[in-house]
Amino acid sequence: MAQASETQWDYEPLWAKASSYMERALLAERDSDIFPFWASLALEFIARAALASVHPALLAATRDGSVNLLYAFGFAPKMAQRPFVPKSVDIEEAFLVVNKSFQISRRN
């Protein structure tokens, strides 16, 4: 298992993607079909960037074992058959974790 330097789950690439999508949304007419499309993609990546700012491990899907978690900690698993493609939590779970972390931070 090799050490990965930067992953697609780091805060900066996720925030950059959210910013890019929001720029596209703001260029569209507000009543067009494309505005909510780009805005919803931006919102998804804002949530993912928020989790990554705490730690990328919060983005790791655990249904496939620990390989995604290892990826989040900077280790690139070597796959025998095909290249490793990390899987992140679905957006519903990401929003739930963001919501829980907000509730916890408000208590402290």
For each residue, the residues with C-beta under 8 A, 3 or more apart:
1: 70 75 76 77 78
2: 75 76 78
3: 74 75 76
4: 7 71 74 75 76
5: 74
6: 10 13
7: 4 10 56 71 72 74 86
8: 13 14 86
9: 14 48 52 56 59 60 71 72 86 88
10: 6 7 13 14 52 56
11: 14 15 49 52 53
12: 15 16
13: 6 8 10 16 17
14: 8 9 10 11 17 18 45 48 49 52
15: 11 12 18 19 45 46 49
16: 12 13 19 20
17: 13 14 20 21 45
18: 14 15 21 22 42 43 44 45 46 48 49
19: 15 16 22 23 42
20: 16 17 23 24
21: 17 18 24 25 38 39 41 42 45
22: 18 19 25 26 38 39 42
23: 19 20 26 27
24: 20 21 27 28 34 38
25: 21 22 28 34 35 36 37 38 39 42
26: 22 23
27: 23 24
28: 24 25 32 34 35 38
29: 32 35
30: 35
31: 35
32: 28 29 35
33: 36 37
34: 24 25 28 37 38
35: 25 28 29 30 31 32 38 39
36: 25 33 39 40
37: 25 33 34 40 41
38: 21 22 24 25 28 34 35 41 42
39: 21 22 25 35 36 42 43
40: 36 37 43 44
41: 21 37 38 44 45
42: 18 19 21 22 25 38 39 45 46
43: 18 39 40 46 47
44: 18 40 41 47 48 91 94
45: 14 15 17 18 21 41 42 48 49
46: 15 18 42 43 49 50
47: 43 44 50 51 91 94 95 98
48: 9 14 18 44 45 51 52 59 88 94
49: 11 14 15 18 45 46 52 53
50: 46 47 53 54 98 101
51: 47 48 54 55 56 58 59 94 97 98 101
52: 9 10 11 14 48 49 55 56 58 59
53: 11 49 50
54: 50 51 58 101
55: 51 52 58 72
56: 7 9 10 51 52 59 60 72 73
57: 60 69 72 73
58: 51 52 54 55 72 89 97
59: 9 48 51 52 56 72 88 89 94
60: 9 56 57 68 69 71 72 86 87 88 89
61: 64 68 87 88 89 90
62: 65 66 68 69
63: 87
64: 61 67 68 87
65: 62 68
66: 62 69 70
67: 64 70 71 77 84 86
68: 60 61 62 64 65 71 72 86 87 88
69: 57 60 62 66 72 73
70: 1 66 67 73 75 77
71: 4 7 9 60 67 68 74 75 76 77 84 86
72: 7 9 55 56 57 58 59 60 68 69 86
73: 56 57 69 70
74: 3 4 5 7 71
75: 1 2 3 4 70 71
76: 1 2 3 4 71 84
77: 1 67 70 71 84
78: 1 2 84
79: 82 83 84
80:
81:
82: 79 85
83: 79
84: 67 71 76 77 78 79
85: 82
86: 7 8 9 60 67 68 71 72
87: 60 61 63 64 68
88: 9 48 59 60 61 68 94
89: 58 59 60 61 93 94 97
90: 61 93 94
91: 44 47 94 95
92: 95 96
93: 89 90 96 97
94: 44 47 48 51 59 88 89 90 91 97 98
95: 47 91 92 98 99
96: 92 93 99 100
97: 51 58 89 93 94 100 101
98: 47 50 51 94 95 101 102
99: 95 96 102 103
100: 96 97 103 104
101: 50 51 54 97 98 104 105
102: 98 99 105 106
103: 99 100 106 107
104: 100 101 107 108
105: 101 102 108
106: 102 103
107: 103 104
108: 104 105
